[in-house]
Amino acid sequence: MASSAARMAKTRSMPSGIQLQLQPSELELLVSLASDQLFRREFIDPKMPGFKTDAGQITKAKEIVGRLRAALEGDAKRALTRVAGWKGGK
């Protein structure tokens, strides 16, 4: 007989997209943690005996961390444009 977790996995579908509202400081913390974890998986874990690297996951993780950083930078730029006279360094 199939376990309850296996039954749930079959009947539950993943949403096509997830929206989440975070404060910039919360997003900054998550980006920092994700970046640290990515570094560990890319450079430290491969030195462990028996570890198998998944290059596809590393590449995807780098893209996601980059998107999160871009979101942070975009938020910072929007905040700075509220300051009178600031034109993005032009």
FIDO-102161 format. One record per residue: residue number from 1; residue in one letter; x, y, z of N, C-alpha, C in turn. Coordinates in steps of 0.05 Angstrom, whole numbers, plus 32768, in hexadecimal, padded with zeros to 4 digits. Atoms other than C-alpha are relative to their C-alpha. Example, Ala and Ser with C-alpha at 12.3 -4.5 7.8 and 13.67 -1.06 7.14 Angstrom:
BEGIN
NODE   n res  nxx  nyy  nzz caxx cayy cazz  cxx  cyy  czz
NODE   1   a 8012 7FE8 8000 80F6 7FA6 809C 8012 8018 8000
NODE   2   s 7FF0 7FE8 7FFF 8111 7FEB 808F 7FF1 8016 800E
//
This chain:
BEGIN
NODE   n res  nxx  nyy  nzz caxx cayy cazz  cxx  cyy  czz
NODE   1   m 8011 7FE8 8000 8000 8000 8000 8012 8019 8000
NODE   2   a 7FF0 7FE8 8003 801A 8045 7FEE 7FFE 8011 801A
NODE   3   s 8000 7FEF 7FE8 802E 8074 8026 7FEF 8019 7FFB
NODE   4   s 8011 7FE8 8003 8004 80B2 8034 800F 8016 7FF2
NODE   5   a 7FF0 7FEC 800D 803D 80DE 801D 8000 7FFC 7FE2
NODE   6   a 8000 8006 801D 803F 80BA 7FDA 7FE5 8006 7FF4
NODE   7   r 801B 7FFA 800A 7FF3 80C1 7FD2 7FFD 801E 7FFD
NODE   8   m 8003 7FE2 8001 7FF7 810C 7FE2 8010 800B 7FE8
NODE   9   a 7FF0 7FF7 8016 802F 8115 7FAF 7FF2 7FFC 7FE5
NODE  10   k 800E 8005 8019 8004 80F6 7F79 7FE8 8012 7FFC
NODE  11   t 8018 7FF0 8003 7FC6 811F 7F88 8005 801E 8002
NODE  12   r 7FFA 7FE3 7FFD 7FE7 8162 7F98 8011 8009 7FE9
NODE  13   s 7FF0 7FF5 8015 8000 818C 7F5F 800D 8019 8009
NODE  14   m 7FF1 7FE8 7FF9 8033 81C3 7F64 7FF4 8018 7FF1
NODE  15   p 800A 7FE8 800E 801B 820A 7F55 8014 8008 7FEA
NODE  16   s 7FEF 7FF8 8016 8036 8227 7F15 8012 8017 8007
NODE  17   g 7FF0 7FEA 7FF6 8051 8263 7F3A 7FF8 8007 801C
NODE  18   i 8005 7FF9 7FE4 8057 827A 7F81 8007 801D 8004
NODE  19   q 7FFB 7FE4 7FF9 8050 82C2 7F98 8004 8002 801E
NODE  20   l 7FFA 7FFD 7FE4 806E 82D6 7FD9 8009 801D 8004
NODE  21   q 7FF8 7FE5 7FF9 8074 831B 7FF8 8014 8000 8017
NODE  22   l 7FEB 7FFE 7FEC 80B4 8329 801F 8009 801C 8003
NODE  23   q 7FF3 7FE6 7FFC 80D2 8366 803E 801C 7FFE 7FF4
NODE  24   p 7FE5 8001 800B 8114 837A 801E 8015 7FF3 8013
NODE  25   s 7FED 800C 7FED 8139 8367 805D 7FFD 7FE2 8002
NODE  26   e 8005 801C 8000 8119 8322 805C 800C 7FF3 7FE7
NODE  27   l 7FF6 800A 8019 812B 8318 8013 801F 8000 8001
NODE  28   e 7FE3 7FFE 7FFE 8172 832F 8021 800B 7FE9 8011
NODE  29   l 7FF8 8016 7FEF 8178 82FB 8059 7FFF 7FE5 7FF0
NODE  30   l 8003 8019 8010 815E 82C3 802B 8015 7FFE 7FEA
NODE  31   v 7FEC 8000 8015 818D 82D7 7FF3 801B 7FF9 800C
NODE  32   s 7FE7 8005 7FF3 81C8 82D6 8023 8002 7FE2 8008
NODE  33   l 8000 801C 7FF9 81B5 8291 803D 8002 7FEE 7FE7
NODE  34   a 7FFF 8010 8019 81A9 8275 7FF7 801C 8002 7FF3
NODE  35   s 7FE6 7FFD 800B 81EB 8291 7FDF 8015 7FF0 8010
NODE  36   d 7FEE 8010 7FEF 8210 8271 801A 7FFD 7FE2 7FFA
NODE  37   q 8006 801D 8005 81EE 822E 800D 800B 7FF8 7FE4
NODE  38   l 7FF6 8005 801B 81FF 8233 7FC3 801E 7FFD 8000
NODE  39   f 7FE3 8002 7FFE 8248 823F 7FD3 8008 7FE5 800C
NODE  40   r 7FFA 801A 7FF3 8248 8202 8001 7FFD 7FE9 7FEC
NODE  41   r 8005 8016 8013 8229 81D6 7FCC 8013 8000 7FE8
NODE  42   e 7FEE 7FFF 8018 8258 81EE 7F95 801D 7FFA 8007
NODE  43   f 7FE3 8001 7FFA 829B 81F0 7FB9 8007 7FED 8018
NODE  44   i 7FF9 8010 7FE8 8298 81CB 7FFC 7FF6 7FE3 7FFE
NODE  45   d 800B 801B 8001 8269 8190 7FF2 800F 7FED 7FED
NODE  46   p 7FF2 8012 8013 828F 8174 7FB5 8019 7FF3 800C
NODE  47   k 7FE9 800B 7FF3 82CA 8168 7FE3 7FF9 7FE9 8014
NODE  48   m 8008 8015 7FEE 82A1 8138 800E 7FFF 7FE6 7FF2
NODE  49   p 8000 801B 800D 82AA 80EE 8000 7FE3 7FF8 7FF8
NODE  50   g 8019 800B 800A 8271 80D2 7FD6 7FEC 8015 7FF6
NODE  51   f 8012 7FEC 8009 8252 8115 7FC5 7FFF 8001 7FE2
NODE  52   k 8003 7FFE 801D 8235 811A 7F7F 7FF4 801B 7FFA
NODE  53   t 8008 7FE5 8008 822F 815F 7F60 7FEB 7FFE 7FEB
NODE  54   d 8014 7FFD 8015 81F2 8171 7F38 8003 801C 7FF4
NODE  55   a 7FF9 7FE6 800D 820A 81A8 7F09 7FE7 800F 7FF8
NODE  56   g 8019 7FF3 8008 81C3 81B6 7EF2 7FF4 800F 8017
NODE  57   q 800B 7FF3 7FE8 81AC 81C6 7F39 8011 8019 8007
NODE  58   i 7FEE 7FEA 7FF9 81E9 81F3 7F45 7FFA 8018 7FED
NODE  59   t 8006 7FEB 8014 81DB 821A 7F04 7FE5 800D 8006
NODE  60   k 801B 7FF5 7FFA 8191 8221 7F15 8000 8011 8019
NODE  61   a 7FFE 7FF1 7FE7 81A2 8238 7F5C 800D 801B 7FFB
NODE  62   k 7FF3 7FE6 8006 81D1 826D 7F41 7FED 8013 7FF2
NODE  63   e 8014 7FEF 800E 819A 8287 7F13 7FEC 800B 8014
NODE  64   i 8014 7FF7 7FED 8168 828A 7F4C 800C 8015 8013
NODE  65   v 7FF4 7FEC 7FEE 8198 82AE 7F7B 8005 801A 7FF1
NODE  66   g 7FFD 7FE8 8010 81A7 82DF 7F43 7FE6 800F 7FFD
NODE  67   r 801A 7FF3 8002 815D 82ED 7F39 7FF8 800D 801A
NODE  68   l 8006 7FF4 7FE6 8154 82F8 7F83 8010 8019 8005
NODE  69   r 7FEF 7FE8 7FFD 818F 8328 7F85 7FF7 8017 7FEF
NODE  70   a 800A 7FEB 8012 8173 834D 7F49 7FE7 800D 800C
NODE  71   a 8018 7FF6 7FF3 8131 8354 7F6E 8007 8013 8016
NODE  72   l 7FF6 7FEE 7FEA 8156 8371 7FAA 800B 801A 7FF5
NODE  73   e 7FF4 7FE8 800C 817D 83A1 7F7E 7FEA 8012 7FF4
NODE  74   g 8016 7FF0 800C 813D 83B7 7F5A 7FF1 800E 8016
NODE  75   d 800E 7FF3 7FEA 811C 83C5 7F9D 8010 8017 800B
NODE  76   a 7FEF 7FEA 7FF5 8158 83EE 7FB4 8000 8018 7FED
NODE  77   k 8001 7FEA 8013 8157 8416 7F73 7FE6 800F 8001
NODE  78   r 801A 7FF3 7FFD 810D 8424 7F7B 8000 8012 8018
NODE  79   a 7FFF 7FF1 7FE8 8119 843C 7FC1 8011 801A 7FFD
NODE  80   l 7FEE 7FE9 8004 8152 846A 7FAB 7FF3 8014 7FED
NODE  81   t 800C 7FED 8013 8129 8488 7F72 7FEC 8012 800E
NODE  82   r 8012 7FEF 7FF1 80FA 84A3 7FA7 800E 8018 800C
NODE  83   v 7FF1 7FEA 7FF5 8132 84CF 7FC0 8002 8016 7FEA
NODE  84   a 8002 7FEB 8014 812B 8512 7F9C 801B 8004 7FF2
NODE  85   g 7FE8 7FFB 8010 815C 851B 7F63 8011 7FE8 7FF9
NODE  86   w 7FEF 8017 8006 8179 84D5 7F61 7FF7 7FF4 7FE6
NODE  87   k 8006 800A 801B 817D 84BC 7F19 800F 7FE7 7FFA
NODE  88   g 7FF2 8019 8005 81A1 847A 7F21 801D 8004 7FF8
NODE  89   g 7FE4 7FFB 8006 81E7 8497 7F1E 8006 800F 7FE7
NODE  90   k 7FFB 7FF2 8019 81DD 84BE 7EDE 8006 801D 8005
//
